[in-house]
């Protein structure tokens, strides 16, 4: 596959079907919010497609990495996922694919709005905590998080 065959509409469709986006805070750190976009695939063909997407995104200023995921179930050997972690790259990715999104358009808009408001916060403010708490406790949020279909402003617990 050549990079010239991959376009923003293709990547948006791929993200709509196989991707997820999330924004979250980590209570054990004072760095405001974090965000991550992931697109998963299995097998060697999946790895090749994700690497091509990663190369294409780099030409548009979006830094991403392709990682291997080893499954606990011996029935499955391994899978691959493309990950975008830098807040500016997450914003850029969402801006690029937004016109083509169908399924995850609302989640992408919510994430972009959230990151625009709170992405550069050095320390978690009371307003940020309130917004996260409201989103976390919103009716239906738990079911959406379990299905993995909503941004779900994830509440992370400190490791320890």
Protein Blocks (a to p, Z undefined) as FASTA:
>chain_A
ZZklpcfklmmmmmmmmgccdddddfkbcehpadddddddedjklmmmmmmmmmmmmmno
pacdddddddfblkbmbdcddddfbfklmmmmmmmmmmmpmklmmmmmmmmmmmmmmmmp
mbdcfklmmmmmmmmmpghklmmmmnopagklaaddddZZ
